[in-house]
Amino acid sequence: MYSVKEPDSGTPLRVHPDSVRLEIDGVSVEVPKGTSVMRAAVEAGVRVPKLCATDSLEAFGSCRLCVVQIDGRRGFPASCTTLVEPGMKVHTQSPAIAKLRRNTMELYISDHPLDCLTCPANGNCELQEMAGVVGLREVRYGYEGDNHLKAEKDESNPYFTFDPTKCIVCSRCVRACEEVQGTFALTVEGRGFGSKIAAGAGNFLSSECVSCGACVQACPTATLMEKSVIDAGQPDHSVVTTCAYCGVGCSFRAEMQGNEVVRMVPNKDGHANHGHSCVKGRFAWGYASHPDRLKLPMIRAKITDPWRSVSWEEAFAYAAGEIKRIQATYGRGSVGGITSSRCTNEETFLVQKLVRAAFGNNNVDTCARVCHSPTGYGLKTTLGESAGTQQFDSVMKADCIVVIGANPPEAHPVFASQMKRRLRQGARLIIIDPRATALVRSAHVEADYHLPLRPGTNVALINAIAHVVVTEGLAREDYIHQRCDVAEYEKWKAFVSLDRNSPEATEAVTGVPAADVRGAARLYGSAGNGAIYYGLGVTEHSQGSTMVMGIANLAMATGNIGRDGVGVNPLRGQNNVQGACDMGSFPHELPGYRHVSDGAVRGLFEGVWGVTLDPEPGLRIPNMFDAAHDGSFRALYVQGEDIVQSDPDTQHVTAAMEAMECVIVQDLFLNETAKYAHVFFPGSSFLEKDGTFTNAERRISRVRKVMPPLTGLADWEITVRFAQALGYSMHYDHPSQIMAEIASLTPTFTGVSYDKIDQLGSVQWPCNDAAPNGTPVMHIDRFIRGKGRFVVTEYVPTEERTSRRFPLLLTTGRILSQYNVGAQTRRTANVTWHDEDVLELHPHDAEQRGIQAGDRVRVESRQGDTTLHVEITERMQPGVVYTTFHHPESGANVVTTENSDWATNCPEYKVTAVQVSLAEAPSTWQRRFGEIEAVQAALVPAPGAK
Amino acid sequence: MNVPKLVKMANQIAAFFEGEPEPAAVLEGIASHLCRFWDPRMRRELLAAVDAGTADGLRPSVHDSLRAHRVRVAPRNGDKQLTEPDIPMAATGH
């Protein structure tokens, strides 16, 4: 339920080509066929009382409060479940209706506590409101009879309570869990008076509940209530902003009391999420005010020195002085910067501008390097643009959904709910993943095919699927000849047709039965609309870029690009991966994906920025580490990215950090990277600044400041001041001016402005004269590059191989409750669900090693070793193990290798040969980590100290 | 820079472009990729290792590509990145 109320039409919007005219309380109204009488009444300006109805859920017809009378019909039909008919005359008020409604309310209230004044929903309770609307004045039955007023409150969930004494069993929570979230965790147990809401056999925490908050949102009373509202009271105003977690980019209303957030509520008008949320965006925002937040800048000469809190001026002067000293000593190319996918477009744009214009080189990179850089390369090469082709809503028109190396219910939960809704409507599903992820089989969803390939064999598998498409006549030759480069197609066709690419030939490599590959290929190839969604299980491989091109090849060959319901859709891990890439964060590209060697493009930027730009590509993140090792790279400015925890081969990374003379970290917390830093600029959370994020569907949404920066400066202001200290002048009064500069320099953004976003709610680029309101679906009539380009994708096995010493393959990923390196979510109650990273192991592999569930095991690779506790699960296939990297002490990246994608250097996180054995104590690295942690913590000044 | 690592990366690039049926396209693909994505110091050190005969294990296609496209692959700025302390710039940005 919204504290700051939004209109509720009672039942969902219907879209139908035919309309129906009817009369409600004498008012003539025309609505789409299939609309409920209740919703038509709202259109006519009449609000029918209701309790079990809300417009995010299908009508249920249980509360009997919305009864109406219809001429020519007997009785009192429920307006929520009655559909409009031509010429219908509806009466929503009459003495008989009023009596019925009062009687109904009387029954509800007879079993409801009369504690309105102390109830957390006071003033925002639909039951309270309806009692007033129907004129309830007495309860004739008394309160002494059987009731539920002593039922036990469930406070197990860290974020909300379930108080059954206040429950009216309207089923809105149950239906929200089913229809909106798709988890089916809640049910109505019992019948009649004994019926009650139940979360499985135990409490909410032990149930299947994923804490998305949809039930809390749907509840019309205080039965399901946020603990933050219970603690703080009702909010007094709200601000629409964008979630700072995953690449879905959900729109939220930050509901506030003054400068304090009371709760985050998903925005019904949000174009990416349509009023839904997940446990992170909805509840895990407390990190923004966590005591670990550092609010003063700090400097130190050596990483073994104590930090010294200083003024902003001193911090900027020191950092700038060090950069200048190092450049004077070691050369212009000896310094660089890293932008973050967690920061806004404007902040990211400024960091790359600072590096290119003030540092005078192109040594700027972004954390997308280690996740979706192959997407940029692969889609640009084949389709002409480094971005996904669709909007999220497109999935509702897909007939066959292919999910490759992605786990949407864990990593992109709100989009997963939409996808599951489409699957429940009958869309077919193919999962390509080494693990049996939740989508393979869950409530009312079952994949038609799960192709559990061996890690590292993606390209062999996509070639096999393409082989079937081409050799069985499933290729759309008409589409290809009209839209693609035919010569390249013929070359590719000849390649994938080779016997060595057949499912039978590749079975030995991939481990996937040929018959399943053929079945899946036929299903996708013959579907009306085939849509591919993929994640880091595609990109984080030595052939990540090749696989992205393989996917694009397949989509073009089957004509599945250029309309609703189809497409190639990268699911971006962090909130602004797409935006960070768009903003010119890569060392070879200026904003808008234009190569630095293009003199005309450079000239455009040089004219506005007033500098000469370097025409050579700069260092990528892994290259920066290598250059630090050889002494040619000595200083780094890192904004909002924890490279020490997130990048592979930790010991190589930390040695590189130790080799640098000046590391400047800008972050909310003293993260792992900051332990190797000499300057710390305290950053601001998404609640403290204005800007924009661009989500996985190229949707640019506003981030709005709901409170002042705790440190006094928003992140964009820090970069501006740092540039000024370096002698390079930047002048902006507000991030909207930065966006204006971006728009003036970037052809795909020329129509983007804060005014446009405010007017439309959000906008998907390209947004320019050709598409003033943005572009939901790309490549409609022609590919951005002109003709779609097929690329030969030869399978090249990774150099990371299993052996007798390292017989298992480790692959890494993430889970629902934690986000990336966990810096934010570990500082929230989300640790309730995941307080340590564990190793998932197949029962067979566990038995062979004498390992029991919960045992501590040593995970050793050629690179290093760590220890983790074990979870034994048949989600894994034999020979493959899995872990996450949300907790720094786990040391997952101590084990991963420095292998990387051939085209982009994106690390091969997904394939590491390991051995697993029982361990009695933490690893040497983990013990050392603990020591460093303690030493560094002691070097931070106490709050208030100088 | 670590020469064995540069050799490994160059070999990976070569392995991809060797999928091209036309030999000239293989050499062009490798050279173009190095120019577009490798920082000058990486290209410089790979070329130096090739010249010194220390690029052990470098695939023949990379050798051929560097021979055919040497001028393009060699950094345009010479040693500027490492030796020049600064570049003239007008402090008049926006």
HADDOCK unambig.tbl for C-alpha pairs under 7 A between the chains (distance, minus, plus):
assign (segid A and resid 327 and name CA) (segid B and resid 85 and name CA) 5.33 0.50 0.50
assign (segid A and resid 327 and name CA) (segid B and resid 86 and name CA) 6.72 0.50 0.50
assign (segid A and resid 328 and name CA) (segid B and resid 85 and name CA) 4.26 0.50 0.50
assign (segid A and resid 328 and name CA) (segid B and resid 86 and name CA) 6.72 0.50 0.50
assign (segid A and resid 329 and name CA) (segid B and resid 85 and name CA) 6.61 0.50 0.50
assign (segid A and resid 330 and name CA) (segid B and resid 82 and name CA) 6.24 0.50 0.50
assign (segid A and resid 330 and name CA) (segid B and resid 83 and name CA) 6.63 0.50 0.50
assign (segid A and resid 330 and name CA) (segid B and resid 85 and name CA) 6.86 0.50 0.50
assign (segid A and resid 331 and name CA) (segid B and resid 81 and name CA) 5.87 0.50 0.50
assign (segid A and resid 331 and name CA) (segid B and resid 82 and name CA) 4.63 0.50 0.50
assign (segid A and resid 331 and name CA) (segid B and resid 83 and name CA) 4.99 0.50 0.50
assign (segid A and resid 331 and name CA) (segid B and resid 84 and name CA) 5.17 0.50 0.50
assign (segid A and resid 331 and name CA) (segid B and resid 85 and name CA) 4.38 0.50 0.50
assign (segid A and resid 331 and name CA) (segid B and resid 86 and name CA) 6.80 0.50 0.50
assign (segid A and resid 332 and name CA) (segid B and resid 81 and name CA) 5.63 0.50 0.50
assign (segid A and resid 332 and name CA) (segid B and resid 82 and name CA) 6.72 0.50 0.50
assign (segid A and resid 332 and name CA) (segid B and resid 84 and name CA) 6.31 0.50 0.50
assign (segid A and resid 332 and name CA) (segid B and resid 85 and name CA) 5.31 0.50 0.50
assign (segid A and resid 332 and name CA) (segid B and resid 86 and name CA) 5.32 0.50 0.50
assign (segid A and resid 333 and name CA) (segid B and resid 81 and name CA) 4.86 0.50 0.50
assign (segid A and resid 333 and name CA) (segid B and resid 82 and name CA) 6.20 0.50 0.50
assign (segid A and resid 360 and name CA) (segid B and resid 87 and name CA) 6.78 0.50 0.50
assign (segid A and resid 588 and name CA) (segid B and resid 36 and name CA) 6.78 0.50 0.50
assign (segid A and resid 588 and name CA) (segid B and resid 37 and name CA) 6.19 0.50 0.50
assign (segid A and resid 608 and name CA) (segid B and resid 93 and name CA) 6.89 0.50 0.50
assign (segid A and resid 609 and name CA) (segid B and resid 93 and name CA) 4.36 0.50 0.50
assign (segid A and resid 609 and name CA) (segid B and resid 94 and name CA) 5.99 0.50 0.50
assign (segid A and resid 610 and name CA) (segid B and resid 90 and name CA) 5.82 0.50 0.50
assign (segid A and resid 610 and name CA) (segid B and resid 92 and name CA) 5.50 0.50 0.50
assign (segid A and resid 610 and name CA) (segid B and resid 93 and name CA) 5.13 0.50 0.50
assign (segid A and resid 611 and name CA) (segid B and resid 89 and name CA) 5.16 0.50 0.50
assign (segid A and resid 611 and name CA) (segid B and resid 90 and name CA) 5.59 0.50 0.50
assign (segid A and resid 612 and name CA) (segid B and resid 89 and name CA) 6.56 0.50 0.50
assign (segid A and resid 616 and name CA) (segid B and resid 39 and name CA) 6.80 0.50 0.50
assign (segid A and resid 616 and name CA) (segid B and resid 40 and name CA) 6.89 0.50 0.50
assign (segid A and resid 617 and name CA) (segid B and resid 36 and name CA) 6.60 0.50 0.50
assign (segid A and resid 617 and name CA) (segid B and resid 37 and name CA) 6.03 0.50 0.50
assign (segid A and resid 617 and name CA) (segid B and resid 38 and name CA) 6.33 0.50 0.50
assign (segid A and resid 617 and name CA) (segid B and resid 39 and name CA) 5.22 0.50 0.50
assign (segid A and resid 618 and name CA) (segid B and resid 39 and name CA) 4.77 0.50 0.50
assign (segid A and resid 619 and name CA) (segid B and resid 39 and name CA) 5.32 0.50 0.50
assign (segid A and resid 626 and name CA) (segid B and resid 1 and name CA) 6.07 0.50 0.50
assign (segid A and resid 626 and name CA) (segid B and resid 2 and name CA) 7.00 0.50 0.50
assign (segid A and resid 627 and name CA) (segid B and resid 1 and name CA) 5.69 0.50 0.50
assign (segid A and resid 630 and name CA) (segid B and resid 1 and name CA) 5.49 0.50 0.50
assign (segid A and resid 727 and name CA) (segid B and resid 91 and name CA) 6.27 0.50 0.50
assign (segid A and resid 728 and name CA) (segid B and resid 91 and name CA) 4.75 0.50 0.50
assign (segid A and resid 728 and name CA) (segid B and resid 92 and name CA) 6.84 0.50 0.50
assign (segid A and resid 728 and name CA) (segid B and resid 93 and name CA) 6.53 0.50 0.50
assign (segid A and resid 729 and name CA) (segid B and resid 91 and name CA) 5.77 0.50 0.50
assign (segid A and resid 729 and name CA) (segid B and resid 92 and name CA) 5.80 0.50 0.50
assign (segid A and resid 729 and name CA) (segid B and resid 93 and name CA) 5.26 0.50 0.50
assign (segid A and resid 729 and name CA) (segid B and resid 94 and name CA) 6.48 0.50 0.50
assign (segid A and resid 730 and name CA) (segid B and resid 93 and name CA) 5.64 0.50 0.50
assign (segid A and resid 730 and name CA) (segid B and resid 94 and name CA) 4.60 0.50 0.50
assign (segid A and resid 731 and name CA) (segid B and resid 94 and name CA) 5.33 0.50 0.50
assign (segid A and resid 792 and name CA) (segid B and resid 19 and name CA) 6.37 0.50 0.50
assign (segid A and resid 792 and name CA) (segid B and resid 20 and name CA) 6.97 0.50 0.50
assign (segid A and resid 794 and name CA) (segid B and resid 16 and name CA) 6.92 0.50 0.50
assign (segid A and resid 794 and name CA) (segid B and resid 19 and name CA) 5.90 0.50 0.50
assign (segid A and resid 902 and name CA) (segid B and resid 9 and name CA) 6.46 0.50 0.50
assign (segid A and resid 902 and name CA) (segid B and resid 12 and name CA) 5.18 0.50 0.50
assign (segid A and resid 902 and name CA) (segid B and resid 13 and name CA) 5.38 0.50 0.50
assign (segid A and resid 903 and name CA) (segid B and resid 13 and name CA) 6.54 0.50 0.50
